[in-house]
Amino acid sequence: MLKKLKRMEKYDLITNIIVIIIALLFILPLIWLIINTFKTSSQIYQMPPSIFPEKWYTGNLEELFNGQPTFKWILNSLIVSVLTAFFSLVVSSLAAYGFAKLQFKGQTVLLLLVISSIMIPKETFVVPLFSVIEGLGWIDTYQSMIVPNLATGFGTFMLYSYFKDIPESIRESAKIDGANEWTVFYKLMLPIVKPGLCALFILNLVSTWNDYLWQLLMARSKEMKTLPIGIASLQQDLNPNIGLRVAGAAIAALPMVIIFFMFQRYFIKGSTNGAVKE
């Protein structure tokens, strides 16, 4: 028995070491990006490259925030990402609850269509969607970046599995006690699937923050650009300062890294699908 325990401890130690090494390999590019933010362009291009700068240079950040509307880009990204993630959660939870707990004609066919939409790349319907947005006069507005991303097949399917795993007896008991469908959904079902809601919110937040193609098409003016689009525009300008672009990339990456580390326990808990089963 002792030999078995020692063998298990040795196995756990080796596994932990491997996981730490893999984690470091994934985080090293971000660390390198942050370090290069405080280097001049000549130091970045230096061969062989130096790990740390001889003198920490803050000119890249100063130029980024003083010479460009970076704060406005960050604000735009926050508005678009947070509102999209929140309202997408509302739409997905309502649709998932309807498919999982309500009975209506054509339910299975509609659910299959929703799930099938996950396999369709967004780029395939960019042109017709752009025509609709242009017809509504929404170009270069927040709603053009938010509304088209509210209904997602992935979000509906993800929450559908959570609602489906909740015992029907819980819902029936609430109905017997006089609760209507909205009360059952809002006060009873949503708290049970809270881990899934948190995980989906983080996924939506990150994907919207990093969205490039659609926001590039919608943001026409410099002031309406989101942070990824604004940073990308620096690369199109005739600016030889690679340090400025590196600083912009670091600023664009850091918020999502911080948010993930702050809410990783909710994300991990939600991803493991810990719903109640009968």
N, C-alpha and C positions, 0 to 999 in steps of 0.2 A: 504493500500500500504506500509506504514511504517513497519507494523507488518510483512509483507511478506519479505521486505528487511532485517529486523533484523533476521528473521528466516533463510534466505539465508546466511547471514554473519555468523551466529552461525553454520550452516551446513558446510560452507567452513572452519571455524576454526577447527572444529572437524575432518574434512577430512585431513587438513594439519597436525594436531597433529598425526593422525594415520599413515600418510605417513612418517613423520619424525621418528616415533618409528620403523616402518618396515625398513627404511633405516639404522638406527643405528644397528638393529639386523643383517643386512647383512654386515655392515662394521666392526662390533666388532671383528670377527675372524682375519681380516687383521691387525687391530690395535694391537690385542693380539700377533700376529705373529711378528710384528715389535718390540714390547716391549721385547718379549722373545729373540730377536736377541742380546740384550744387557745384557743378563743374562748368568751366567755360567750354566753348565749342572746340578749341584747340586741345584741351585736356580730354574731351570725349573721343576725339579722333586719334589721340596719342597711341602709338604702337611701340612696345607692348602696353596695353592699357593698365593704368594704375587703379587699384581697388578703391582707395580713398583719395580725394583731392588734396593737393598740397596746401591749398587755402580754400576754405569753404566760401563759395561764391553765391550771393543771393540776387545777383543782377537778373537772372532768368525769371525768377518769381516777380521781381519788381516790374520788369518789362511786361510780363504776362498780365498783371493786374492793373498796371497804370496805363499801358498802351492799348489794351483791348477791353471790351465790355465783359470781362470774365465773370464778374459777380452777377451780371444779368443773365449770362449763359447758365450759371449754376442755379439761379432762381428759376429759370425756365425749365431746366431739367427736373428740379424738385417738384414744381407744379405739375408738369406732365406725368412724371413717374408716379407720384403719390396718388393723384386723382385717378389715373388709369388703373393702378393696382387696386385702389379701394372700390371703384365702381365696377371693375371687372369681377371683383369678389362678390359684389351684390348680384350681378347678373348670373354668374356661374353657380352660386349657391341656390338661387331661385330655380334655375333650370335643372340643376342636379337633384334637388328635392322633388321637383315635379316628376322627373323620370323615375326616381327611386321609390317614391311613396304614393303617388297618385296613379289612378287608372283612367286612361282615355284612349280613344280610337287612334290607331296608327302609332302607338307609343314606341313599339320595338323598331319600326322602320325609321322614325324620326331620330331615335337614339343612335341607330347605326349610321345615319347620315351625319350626325354630329361627330361621332367617333371617326368617321371616314374623312371629315374635314381636316383632321390633324395631319393627314398624309399629303395634303395639298400645300405646296410651298406658297408663301405669301406673295412672292414675286409674280406668280401667274395671274393674279387679279389686281395688280397694282394699277394697270392702265384704266380698266372700268371704274375702279374705286376712285382714282384721281379725277375722272370725268364727273362722278357724282359730287365729290367735294367741291370741284370747281363750279359746278352748276349751282350749288348752295351758297357760293360766295364765301367759303370758309378758308380759302388759301391764306397762309400767313397768320393763322389764328391758333389759339390753344385747342379749340374744339376739333380742329382738323387733325391734330396729333393724338387726341384722347379718344374721341368717339369711335373711330374705326377699330380700335383695339379692345373694346369693352367685351365683346362676345367672343369667347375662344372655346374651341372644342376640347382642348387639353384641360382647361380649368373645370369645365362641366364634367368631363369624364373622371377627373381626379376626385372631385367631391362626390360624384355619384357613388363611388365605391365606399366612401365613408357613410353616406346616408343609407345605402343598401345594407350595410352590416349592422345597423341599429335594429334591435328586435322590434317587430311590428306591435308587440304587446305594449310597449311603452307608449306608442302613439294612440293605440286603442284605449288605454287607460285614461289618457288625457282627454280624449273625445268623450268618454263616458262621464268624466267630471265636468263636462260642459265647455271645454276649450274649443274655440274655432280653429280653422286650419292655420290662420296667420299666427295665432298664439302658440300653437304646437310648433310651428316652424321657428319662430323668433325666440321664444322663451325656453323651449325644450330641446329642439334638435340642434340649433346653432351652438349652444354651449358644449354639447357632446362632441361635435366635429371641430371644435376650436383648434386642435393641433393641425388639422388639414387646412383650415382657413389661414393660419399663421404661415404654414409652409407655402401655400399658393400665393399669399400676399408678397412674400419675399421673392419668389420666382418671378412674379409679374413685375415687381419693382426693379429687379436687376435687368430683366429682358427689355423693359421699356427704357431704362436709363441708357442701355447700350444700343438701342435701336438706331440704325444709321440711315438706311435707304428711305424709309417713309418720312422721317423727320427732315431729311435732306430735300425731299420733294416739296414738303409743306412750308418750310421756313425760307422765305424769300429775302426778308430784310435781315441785316446783321443783328439787330436787337432781338429778333424772335428766334434766333438759333439756340439750340440746346448745347450743352457743353461738348459732347462728342463731335457735333457738327462744327462748332466754333473752333475746336482744337484742330480738326481736319482742315479747316480753311487756312490755318496758319501755314500748312504745308504747301498750299497752292500759291501763297504769296511769295514774291521774290525776296525771301528773307533767308540769308545763309546761316542764321543762328540756329543750329540744331539743338542747342541747350534750351531754347524757348519752346521748341516742340516737345522735347523730353519732359520739361516741367509741366506742360499742358497735359501730356499723357498721364503723368503721375497724379495730377490734380483730378483728372477724370476717373482714375481707377480707385483712388483712396476711399471716397465715400462709400462705394459698394462693399469694399473690403471691411470697413469699419462696421457697417450695418450687418454684414453677415456674421462677424465675430460677436456682435452684441446680441443677435437673435438666433445664433446657431443652435441652441438647445431646443428652441421652438421648431426650427427647420428640421432637425434630426428626428425629433419626436413626431412631427407631422408626416415625415417621409416614411416612417416605419408603420404607418397605418394602424394605430392602436385603438381602433373603434371597438365598441362593445359588441359581443356576440352572444347569441342564446346558447 
